[in-house]
Amino acid sequence: MTQALFDFGDKLPLEDKLPVAYPERAAWGTGPKLRAWQAEALAKYFEAEPRDYMAVATPGAGKTTFALRLAKVLIDSGKINRMIVVAPTDHLKKQWADAAARVGISLDPNYKNSDGRHGSHYLGVVVTYAQVALKPAVHRAKTENARTLVIMDEVHHAGDALSWGDGIREAFEPAARRLALTGTPFRSDAAPIPFVQYVDEGDGIRRSKADYTYGYGNALADHVVRPVLFMAYSGNMRWRTAGGEEMEANLGEGFTKDVTAHAWRTALDPHGDWIPSVLQAADRRLSEVRRTVKDAGGLVIATDHEDARGYAAQLEAICGEKVTTILSDDPKASEKIDEFSASEARWMVAVRMVSEGVDVPRLCVGVYATSTSTPLFFAQAVGRFVRSRKRGEVASVFLPSVPVLMALANEMEVERDHALDREGEKVEDGLDDALLEAANKEDKASDELTRNKFEALNSQASFDRVLFDGGEFGTGADIGSDEELGFLGIPGLLDTEQVSELLRAQQNKQISRGATKPAPVSDHRRMMDLRTKLSKNVSAWSARTGTPHAQIHTKLRTVCGGPAVPQATADQLQARLDKLSDWFVGRK
């Protein structure tokens, strides 16, 4: 970064700090003050003014503000005279139109394909990816009849289906400028996303290449997003299989994927005891947070409509207040979200559709009560709680203590790119398109199939641990115990260092009372620690040398031997860490 972009500490107006590459400086008088990353990303754009530009920024960092400021400059300079924003959902269409209006750009979020032309009082329209895919010719005509800027929000959706990708490409190929935005660009399939650049960095795999990247780790260091306390809960689960056999397991300690999946589903059953216990703990946490963040709200993300209704009823009994319930087939869903956002109500319960892009900045506490576990969905869901309003706010997310979620929580700072050319390789860390589709609507057939595989019999919750800032705290505790309440009572307005200090103190208090820190139940925890450490060290070496991450991993494999990271053993990962350590101190 240039000094001009980082030097925000004095009292000069923002426009006096911008490099000479910026055109039309008067345009910068609109909109809120830029964050450092937004200013740098804009500077990079206007150095070349490319036709295509992709910015990857973690959820909550301010992609919308960045995009609208860029658009405002292009509009005021006369380089574009039409604008089309493509968003994933109908609710986001309205959010984009409202945000654009605040900087003087008039967009129509109610435009329909059958309308043909939009009103002359609008500069352009906001549409969904599905809308474009239905009638790409309509949108192509609108695009080529003017100097059009197309903004594709969460551009990974352009690859949701072959027809969607083809439709987006056909509609916007004539655009004068295209801006792609995403917070989570990775996918598990090998379908290229239109207008995204892919580069082979030497290992035979083409990966998406962003023009500017601002990850969660950087945003956290800059106090742009909140740090997250992950409150993990385990417990004993009992269920009956389709064959009539009764099974029992502790949540997160299943020996097979099927056992883990059924124990997880048993925990989420609204008729059991696990979910009410966790909801009550989350409500206690919300009460603590509201001591210092008066309007703090909570969100429960449910798997389907039936569960959502059940959770809402339980929450109303717990907190004594009406709970806002958002269902995917409710025509007033968008209106309800807006009302909740503007209120000081405690809780909202929603099906998976609310996980992406919905902007309710006062959300501070979340309950991850869904069995959807792809990295994309998890990152977007957690992204609902990390939007910082002032320094010191801490987010809290309650989740089942299952290995896949523990791993995702520990890898919050890992950056991924969309990779192609993985023939014959099953990618474990990508987006399952069927789950993405289910995230935007209730998949009744799938839910019925899942329910018919087993019958939940009984579930009991227990506090497991807290994951925070790369560390794990707590030795387990009973629900309602002083040990659990000690962790739930961490203040909601603290610096990261203060949170870590209080968590360590609470853990030491547990140990002083005779508790022992449990050993890992299986090797997967050590494996995840090693993978996370290797990823961070590779990132540090990349920052020092300018070498792409993929090349560093390839060289480590060449020197140390062994397969790619997901298949490597603990000893192989440790050998690569040792080799990196040698490089840092100058040994070959």
Long-range contacts (C-beta under 8 A, 24 or more apart in sequence): 1-36, 1-40, 2-40, 2-43, 5-36, 5-39, 5-40, 5-43, 6-36, 8-36, 14-39, 18-43, 19-43, 21-46, 21-47, 22-46, 22-73, 23-73, 23-77, 24-73, 24-76, 24-77, 26-76, 27-72, 27-73, 27-76, 27-77, 28-69, 28-73, 30-69, 30-72, 30-103, 30-104, 31-65, 31-68, 31-69, 31-72, 31-102, 31-103, 32-65, 34-65, 34-66, 34-69, 35-61, 35-62, 35-65, 35-222, 35-224, 36-222, 37-61, 37-62, 37-212, 37-214, 37-218, 37-219, 37-222, 37-224, 38-62, 38-65, 38-66, 38-69, 40-212, 41-66, 41-212, 41-214, 42-66, 42-69, 42-70, 42-73, 44-211, 44-212, 45-70, 45-211, 45-212, 46-73, 49-79, 49-177, 50-211, 51-175, 51-176, 51-177, 51-178, 52-178, 52-180, 52-195, 52-197, 53-177, 53-178, 53-179, 53-180, 53-211, 53-212, 54-155, 54-179, 54-180, 54-181, 54-182, 54-185, 54-196, 54-197, 54-208, 54-209, 54-210, 54-211, 54-212, 55-179, 55-180, 55-181, 55-182, 55-210, 55-211, 55-212, 55-213, 55-214, 56-182, 56-183, 56-185, 56-210, 56-212, 56-213, 56-214, 56-215, 56-415, 57-181, 57-183, 57-212, 57-213, 57-214, 57-219, 58-183, 58-214, 58-215, 58-216, 58-218, 58-219, 58-225, 58-383, 58-386, 59-183, 59-184, 59-225, 59-379, 59-380, 59-382, 59-383, 59-384, 59-386, 59-387, 60-219, 60-224, 60-225, 60-226, 60-383, 60-386, 60-387, 60-388, 61-183, 61-214, 61-219, 61-224, 61-225, 62-224, 63-153, 63-181, 63-183, 64-95, 64-96, 64-99, 64-153, 65-99, 66-181, 67-151, 67-153, 67-179, 67-181, 68-99, 68-100, 68-103, 68-105, 69-103, 70-179, 71-100, 71-105, 71-149, 71-151, 71-179, 72-103, 72-104, 72-105, 74-149, 74-177, 75-105, 75-123, 79-147, 79-176, 79-177, 80-146, 80-147, 80-148, 80-149, 80-176, 80-177, 81-123, 81-146, 81-147, 82-123, 82-124, 82-142, 82-143, 82-145, 82-146, 82-147, 82-148, 82-149, 83-107, 83-123, 83-124, 83-148, 83-149, 83-150, 83-151, 84-124, 84-125, 84-126, 84-127, 84-139, 84-142, 84-143, 84-148, 84-149, 84-150, 84-151, 84-172, 84-175, 85-124, 85-125, 85-126, 85-127, 85-150, 85-151, 85-153, 86-126, 86-127, 86-128, 86-129, 86-132, 86-150, 86-151, 86-152, 86-153, 86-158, 86-168, 87-126, 87-127, 87-128, 87-129, 87-153, 87-154, 87-357, 88-128, 88-129, 88-153, 88-154, 88-157, 88-356, 88-357, 88-440, 89-128, 89-353, 89-356, 89-357, 89-440, 90-128, 90-334, 91-333, 91-334, 91-337, 91-357, 91-358, 92-153, 92-357, 92-358, 93-126, 93-127, 93-128, 94-126, 94-334, 94-338, 95-357, 95-358, 95-359, 96-126, 96-153, 97-126, 100-126, 113-138, 117-142, 118-142, 124-148, 129-157, 129-158, 129-160, 129-164, 129-168, 130-164, 132-164, 132-167, 132-168, 132-171, 132-172, 133-161, 133-163, 133-164, 133-166, 133-167, 133-168, 134-167, 136-166, 136-167, 136-168, 136-170, 136-171, 137-170, 137-171, 138-171, 139-171, 139-172, 140-170, 140-171, 140-172, 140-173, 140-174, 143-171, 143-172, 143-174, 143-175, 144-174, 147-176, 148-174, 148-175, 148-176, 148-177, 149-175, 149-176, 149-177, 149-178, 149-179, 150-175, 150-177, 150-178, 150-179, 151-179, 151-181, 152-178, 152-179, 152-180, 152-181, 152-195, 153-181, 153-357, 154-181, 154-182, 154-183, 154-184, 154-356, 154-357, 155-180, 155-181, 155-182, 155-185, 155-193, 155-195, 155-196, 156-182, 156-184, 156-185, 156-186, 156-187, 156-193, 156-376, 156-418, 156-431, 157-436, 158-193, 158-194, 158-195, 159-187, 159-189, 159-191, 159-192, 159-193, 159-194, 160-433, 160-436, 160-437, 161-433, 162-191, 165-191, 165-192, 165-193, 165-194, 168-194, 168-195, 169-194, 169-195, 183-379, 183-380, 183-383, 184-375, 184-376, 184-379, 184-380, 184-416, 185-210, 185-416, 185-417, 185-418, 186-375, 186-376, 186-416, 186-417, 186-418, 186-419, 186-429, 186-430, 186-431, 187-376, 187-418, 187-430, 187-431, 187-433, 188-374, 188-427, 188-429, 188-430, 188-431, 188-432, 188-433, 189-430, 189-431, 189-433, 190-419, 190-420, 190-421, 190-422, 190-423, 192-420, 193-418, 196-418, 198-418, 198-420, 200-421, 201-548, 201-550, 201-551, 202-548, 202-550, 202-551, 202-554, 203-550, 203-551, 203-553, 203-554, 204-421, 205-419, 205-420, 205-421, 205-422, 205-550, 206-419, 206-420, 206-421, 207-417, 207-418, 207-419, 207-420, 207-550, 208-417, 208-418, 208-419, 209-417, 210-417, 213-415, 215-413, 215-415, 216-386, 216-412, 216-413, 217-413, 220-413, 220-496, 223-388, 223-391, 224-388, 225-386, 225-387, 225-388, 226-364, 226-385, 226-386, 226-387, 226-388, 226-393, 226-394, 226-395, 227-394, 227-395, 227-468, 227-469, 227-496, 227-499, 228-382, 228-385, 228-386, 228-394, 228-395, 228-396, 228-397, 228-409, 228-412, 228-468, 229-394, 229-395, 229-396, 229-397, 229-466, 229-467, 229-468, 229-490, 229-499, 230-397, 230-399, 230-409, 230-466, 230-467, 230-468, 231-281, 231-282, 231-285, 231-396, 231-397, 231-398, 231-399, 231-463, 231-466, 231-487, 231-488, 232-398, 232-399, 232-400, 232-401, 232-405, 232-406, 232-409, 232-464, 232-465, 232-466, 232-467, 233-274, 233-277, 233-278, 233-281, 233-398, 233-399, 233-400, 233-401, 233-461, 233-462, 233-463, 233-464, 234-400, 234-401, 234-461, 234-462, 234-464, 234-476, 235-267, 235-274, 235-277, 235-459, 235-460, 235-461, 235-462, 236-458, 236-459, 236-460, 236-462, 237-262, 237-263, 237-266, 237-267, 237-274, 237-456, 237-458, 237-459, 237-460, 238-266, 238-456, 238-457, 238-458, 238-459, 239-263, 239-265, 239-266, 239-454, 239-455, 239-456, 239-457, 240-454, 240-455, 240-457, 241-453, 241-454, 242-452, 242-453, 242-454, 246-457, 247-454, 251-400, 251-401, 251-402, 252-400, 252-401, 252-402, 252-403, 252-406, 252-464, 252-521, 253-521, 253-522, 260-402, 260-403, 261-371, 262-453, 262-454, 263-402, 264-371, 264-400, 264-402, 265-371, 265-450, 265-454, 265-456, 266-454, 266-456, 266-457, 266-458, 266-459, 267-400, 267-459, 267-461, 268-303, 268-307, 268-369, 268-370, 268-371, 268-400, 269-456, 269-459, 270-306, 270-307, 270-310, 270-311, 270-314, 271-310, 271-456, 272-456, 272-458, 272-459, 273-458, 273-459, 273-460, 273-461, 274-459, 274-460, 274-461, 275-311, 275-314, 275-369, 275-459, 275-461, 276-314, 276-318, 277-460, 277-461, 277-479, 278-367, 278-369, 278-398, 278-461, 279-311, 279-314, 279-315, 279-318, 279-367, 280-318, 281-398, 281-463, 281-479, 281-484, 281-488, 282-365, 282-366, 282-367, 282-396, 282-398, 283-315, 283-318, 283-319, 283-346, 283-347, 284-485, 284-488, 285-365, 285-396, 285-398, 285-488, 286-346, 286-347, 286-364, 286-365, 288-488, 288-489, 288-490, 288-491, 288-492, 289-364, 289-365, 289-394, 289-396, 289-492, 290-492, 291-491, 291-492, 292-491, 292-492, 292-493, 293-362, 293-364, 293-393, 293-492, 293-493, 294-344, 295-344, 295-362, 296-362, 296-363, 296-364, 296-365, 296-492, 297-340, 297-344, 297-345, 297-346, 297-347, 297-348, 297-360, 297-362, 297-363, 297-364, 297-365, 298-346, 298-347, 298-348, 298-363, 298-364, 298-365, 298-366, 298-367, 299-347, 299-348, 299-349, 299-350, 299-354, 299-360, 299-363, 299-365, 299-366, 299-367, 299-384, 299-385, 300-347, 300-348, 300-349, 300-350, 300-366, 300-367, 300-369, 301-350, 301-351, 301-352, 301-354, 301-355, 301-366, 301-367, 301-368, 301-369, 301-370, 301-381, 302-349, 302-350, 302-351, 302-352, 302-369, 302-370, 303-351, 303-352, 303-369, 303-370, 303-371, 303-372, 303-447, 304-351, 304-442, 304-443, 304-444, 304-447, 305-329, 305-351, 305-442, 306-447, 307-369, 308-349, 308-350, 308-351, 311-349, 311-367, 311-369, 312-347, 312-349, 315-347, 315-349, 319-346, 319-347, 321-345, 321-346, 321-347, 323-347, 323-348, 323-349, 324-348, 324-349, 325-349, 325-350, 326-350, 326-351, 326-353, 326-354, 327-351, 327-442, 328-353, 328-440, 328-441, 328-442, 329-441, 329-442, 351-442, 352-377, 352-438, 352-439, 352-440, 353-439, 353-440, 353-441, 354-384, 355-380, 355-381, 355-384, 355-439, 356-380, 356-381, 356-383, 356-439, 358-384, 359-387, 360-384, 361-387, 361-389, 362-389, 363-387, 364-393, 364-394, 364-395, 364-396, 364-492, 365-395, 365-396, 365-397, 365-398, 366-395, 366-396, 366-397, 366-398, 367-397, 367-398, 367-399, 368-397, 368-398, 368-399, 368-400, 368-405, 371-450, 372-435, 372-438, 372-439, 373-402, 373-404, 373-405, 373-408, 374-430, 374-431, 374-432, 374-435, 374-436, 375-408, 375-411, 375-416, 375-429, 375-430, 375-431, 376-430, 376-431, 376-436, 377-431, 377-435, 377-436, 377-439, 378-405, 378-408, 379-408, 379-412, 382-412, 391-495, 392-493, 392-494, 392-495, 393-492, 393-493, 394-490, 394-491, 394-492, 394-493, 394-494, 394-499, 396-492, 401-464, 401-465, 403-522, 403-524, 406-467, 406-525, 406-528, 407-524, 407-528, 409-467, 410-467, 410-470, 410-528, 410-529, 410-532, 411-528, 411-531, 411-532, 411-535, 413-536, 414-532, 414-535, 415-539, 428-566, 429-566, 463-487, 466-503, 468-499, 468-500, 468-503, 469-496, 469-499, 469-500, 470-532, 471-500, 471-503, 473-503, 473-504, 473-506, 473-507, 474-503, 474-506, 474-507, 474-510, 475-507, 475-510, 475-511, 475-515, 475-516, 475-517, 475-518, 476-515, 476-518, 477-510, 483-509, 483-510, 483-513, 483-515, 486-510, 523-570, 526-570, 527-570, 527-573, 530-570, 530-573, 530-574, 530-577, 531-565, 531-573, 533-577, 534-565, 534-573, 534-576, 534-577, 534-580, 537-577, 537-580, 537-581, 538-580, 540-584, 541-580, 541-583, 541-584, 556-580
